[in-house]
């Protein structure tokens, strides 16, 4: 008998349990057990592959019967057997109810929610009790034996709630609902079954986050190395606490809305809030993006502050920020309120990006910091019929400001958003205002003056009484004393606003400019707001659409040779050689890698890698030159959800500029798609001689690793073969470049091997119940029913094994009865080693199964080698594989594949001395097939190969 604590009720007969003496509560080792000798109705479920399976009648009642009695409680388990198919123990489960010990299986049967399920064997007292309980249920018409005329299945249950349904539920903000917590994914993320309609929805606990990867407002710099381990532990503990206290419990939730495709809820128990419990223990932190949606947000903030003061959980190493004193100038300070951070010091800088008409990315010349700044008293976009706002009156003016903010809530709706189909929607003259600002100040030296520290609402704008973040509100001056705020208002792409936090020094200039723009009907004053929609091709789920879009890019011009240049606009610089660009002709936004080069990179999120040398300097160089500039691009090919091509600024390849400054290299890169190769090589050579950039600071880590690998390969690889033609026959084709063959000598040896096998008579050998992996065996090939030597490569649980016929190269999955284990197979190997040689077609790039033309290429190769007297010539060997040319007469298989557009020349062999002549010939065939758009070239443009792929 074993004591357990019930942590989950999966169905009426299956529980997830925890041993009560387990010490690691943060990461508990849970086990699943089932009630023996009963048959309980099965619960419905939903899977992406198989769809929806409805409940059997009374399945929910059975599960609730059990859940209400044992969840979170101790039980006694009397094991009867281990069911291998289920992977769990089965037996009797005893629980306490009303001070009495009861048998859970008998209780289910007595309630008419389970029936006896016995398959032979002795009749125990437990089985007798089940039978008697079942008879009692039938006699008293309990459970499924009753006749109340109702359908006891959850017909309306929805396991996969649509976005529209989720939005409808989220619109019931403030309403309380009963729910069962079905799954716990993290301390703050669960899956709820909303009652009484059985809607299964993803949900997050409003206002808190337990994920170690999310950085909140108070942690903008990210965790230190010392904190990472602590955060990881708290993340695990938070999930364990939520699982222990909420999983499969019925709870009361308050609907707070929808964010991040999840229902935002507050979990209540009386007047207690579960989020508070997580915060009090220091296992969660305030999540700025959703805390404004939470009703008890003040309680949540107080709980986090208390945890910080007590230095518990994730706040063990927390040190409070130094706040200004009462004598310092800080906007918004009031008696009894925390002092705000001091005003930003005035500085001179360079405008790197105009995010919108009222937001700018400025490089501080003194510190080198890139600062995102909002204009004081100016808001981009607006209503064409809006009256000019009045300046803030003397005194507090809080009531006037509140009324002004409410009246403008709909006016300043989000100016840029993305819908579910990946369409970016520009609203309220967002693009027009941004483009005007770019014409005025992009790339220019400016003076930045901080007017006040602004309170910016957190979370959605329609949340009542939102919380605020403090940010600088500035005025930006350029070309002498021109104020960009006044200019965008005068052009009609922005309007002045007023806030209780403060106002710009030039605010009255803004009101005058507003009136001027309105009288002249400029910008938004003379036009109706129009939504501009652009397809975003940078989303991860747009891979298929990206491949299809490649055709449009390649055929974007009528006539002309080569890849056409397209006009584009650089929306974002993600790294020195990776851009987010808007292609106007096709009205799409894409990610574009500059072909043929590698540049220093910042580390990926959630990694311990530091930045490459000069990563920030190189990115800043690209931002200064390309960000929000019009460029020309050549789209060469598409892969890894990113387009690859060339970028031209004022007619010059930008890759050359990066190479010349030492901010990029061509080492280890596929330069076949690169334009201006000679100019690029010269630029990189000059930078190398002068020790510029990475040639002194060090190469990007990715390049260094690639070159180290290739250097190791070069030292141990590419041994030129004898290149003699030997008669052979191909016995197995794996794909268009991978095959097995036998020579004449191999065929003679196989006759001897087959005689030895026949003498041994495998048919008469005893079968084995188990044959371990790697065993040499004799196996019957399914196609000709003859016995051959083989090796076991995998053992399946269903009495089947995978075998490799090493004398021919074939592989099959066979019943264990068709495989005979005997020592004579191993004894033959010294005299008769495997008679099939594994080989690869020389000079060829290996196509992936999903590549265009891969299947057709394999079929062509099969047709070329089938039932033919061939010759094979060993061309070269690398560190792992041997490479051959296969000929039929004077025709080579490589030539047939490439000239029909079903093969590509490998990148790595183009650098091997001694192979230049055949490689040049094959490259010429490839170029001809590409020009004539044969085979894969009819749908494939550019060059999909990479240097690493061919190793």
C-alpha positions, 0 to 999 in steps of 0.5 A: 500500500502506498500513500499519495497526494492527488495532483490531477484527475485526468478522467474518472479512473485515472489520477496524477499523484505525488508521493507525500515524502517527496522533498522537491516541491518545485519540480515534483516527480508525478506518476499516473495511476488508474483504478483497476477492474472498472470501465469508466466513460472516456473524456472528450479531447481535441488534437490538431492531427485527429480533430475533436473526439466527443465525450462518452455519456457520463464521462464528465460526471465521472471525472467530476465525481472523482475530482470533487472527492480527491483533488489535493487530498491524500489517498492510499493505493493498493497496486495490483498490476503494471499495464505496459500498454498504458505505462502505469500501475493499476489497483484499488484507491482508498480515500476519506469521506465524512470520516470514513475510508472508502474505495473509489472504484466501488463508489464510482460503480455505486453511483452508476458511473462505472461498470465492472471490467474483469477479464478472468482470474480469481474473484477478489473481495474488491471485484465482488464489491464492485459487482454488488455496487453495480447491481445497486446502481442498476436497481436504484437507477443511478447514473447512466442507469437512470432515465432522466431524458437528458443527454449526458454528453458535453455537446457544446464543449469547445476544446479549441476556441476561435479568436472571435470567441476569445474576443467575445469572452474578453469583452465581458470585462469585470464579470466573474465566472467559475472555471476549472484549471485544466493545465498549468504551463507556467506560474502565470499561464494556464488553460481553463475550462470555463463553466457551465459552457465548457469552453477551453481557453488559454489564460494568463494571470493578469498583471504578473509574469513568472517567465524568466525571459520577460524583462519588465520596466524596472529591469530594462537592462536585463538580469545579471549573471548572478540573477539568471540561476535565481530567476530560473529557480523561481520560474520553476517554483512558480509553476510548481506552486500554481500547479499545486494550488490550482491544477484541476481545482474549481476557481472563480476568475474575473475576466480582465480582457484579452492580450497576447492571444490569451484570456487575461484573468484574476483568480479569486478565492473570496477576497484573496487574489492568487497573483498576490500569493505569487508576488508575496513569495517573490515568484512573480513580478509585475508585468507592465503590459497587462497590470493596468487591466487588473482590478486589484492592480494596487494590491499587486504592486504593493505585494511586489514592493513588499517582496522587494523589501523582504528580498524574497524569491527573485528579489533576493539580490534586488537593490532599489534605484536611487530616487531624487530628493525633494530639492531636485527638479522632477516633474510630477512630484507631489507631497506623499508621492514617490519622487520621479527620476530627474529630467533628462539633460539637454544634449546634441545628437544625430537622428537615426530614425523617425519612428513616427511624427512624434517619436524619434531615435536619436544618437547622443553624441556625448555618450553614444547611447541610442535614445528613443524620445517622444515630443513634448505636447505633440501627438502624431495623427489625429482627427481632421475635425478636431478643435485646437486644444487650449493651453493648460490653465494655471493651477492643477487643471486636472479636471480639464486634462482628464476631459481632454484625454477622454475626448481624444481617446478615439482620435489617437487610436494606434497608428500601426497594428497587425491583424491576424493575417499578417497585414500591417495596417497604417492608420491616422496618417502614420506613414505620411507623418513619419515620411515628412519627419524623415525629410526634415531631420533624418541623419541631421545633427539636432539639439534635444531639450527635455521639457518635462518627464511624461506619464505614459499609460501602461497597457491598452488605452481603453483601460480605466484608471491606467498605471503610468511609466515616466519617460522624457518629453522633449523638443528637438531643434534642427537647422538652427532654431527650427522645431520639428514638433512645430513643423510636423504640426504645421504640415498637418501630420500632428496636433498639439496636446496638453498634459498635467505632467507639463508642456513644451516651451514652444507649445504656443508655437504649436497651437499657431502652427495647428491653426495655420495647417487647419486654415490651409487644409494641410495633411489630416485637415484636408483628408479623410483618414485612410487605412493603408494595408501592407503585407508583412512577410517577416512572420514565422508562419509565412514561409510558404507565402515567402517562397511564392513571393520570390517568383513575383520579385524575380519577374517584377520587370518585363524583359531584361536579363538577370535579376531585376532591381526593385525600389525599396524602403528600409524600415528597420536595421536588425543587424549590419547585414540584415534589414527589414525593407518595404518593397513598394511595387509588391506592397510587402515588408520582408526580411532581407539578408545581404548576400555573400557577407557575414557581419558582427552580430548581437547575441540572440535572446536567452543565450549566454553569448556576448556580442561579436566585436564591433557589433554595435559600431557596425549596426550603427554604421548601417543605421546611419547609411540605410535606415529609412532610406530609399534603396534598390534591392535584388532578391536572389533567393529565399530560405530560412524565412528570409530573403537573400539579395543585394542592396544598392544605395545610390547605385553602389552595392552596400555590401562593398561599403561594409567590407571597405569599413571592415564591418563584414567579411566574405570568409566562409560565405556563399558569394555566388549570389553576390553582385560586384564580386571583384569590387567586394574582394578588392574592398575587403583586401584593402580593409584587411591590409589597413587593419580596419574593423574586424580585421583587427578587432576579431571576426564574428563568432559564426565566421570564426567557427565556420572557418575553424571547421573548414580548416579542420576539414581541409587538413583532414579531407579532400584526398584525390582518388585514383579516378580510374573507371571500374565496371560496377552496378548500382544496387540501391539509390538513396537520393539523387547524390547518394547510392550503393554499388557493387563491382565485378569482384563483389558480385563473385563474392556474393555468389560464395556468400549466398552458397554459405547462407543456403548451406546454413538454411536460415529457414530452419534456424530457431526464431529469437524473441529479442534481437539487440541493436547492432546484431549481425543477422540473416534476414529475408528480403521482402521483394524476392523472399530470399535470405541475405546478410544484414545488421539490425539498426533499430528495435521496435516495440511491436516485435519488428526490427529495422535491418540494413542489408549491407551487401546491397545497401537496402533497408527494411522493417521486418517482423522479428520472425523474418530475422534469424540470429546466428554466429555464422554471419559474424564469422563470415565477415573477416573473409567476406566483408560488406560487398556494397560500397556506399558512395556519393556523386562527386561535385554535386550539392546534396538536395534536401527532400523539400527542395524544388526538383529533389524528387524528380532528380532522384527519379532521373538518377534511378532511370540513369543507373537501372539495369545498365552496365556502368563504370564508377570512378573514385574522384576524391574523399573527404573526412567522412565520405567517398565521392564517385563519378557514375558513367554509362558509356561517355555520359556521366550522371552528374552531367545529366542531372545538371543540364536538366536543371535537377542538380547543383554544383557543390560550393566546397569543391570549387576550391579544391586543387586538381578538380578545377577542370570537371568543376568548370565544365559542370558549372557551365552546364548549370549556368546554361540550365539556369538561363533556359529555366530547366527543371528546378530553375523554372521555380527557383531563383538565385542560389540556395546553396550555403558553404556549410551545406556541402560538408 
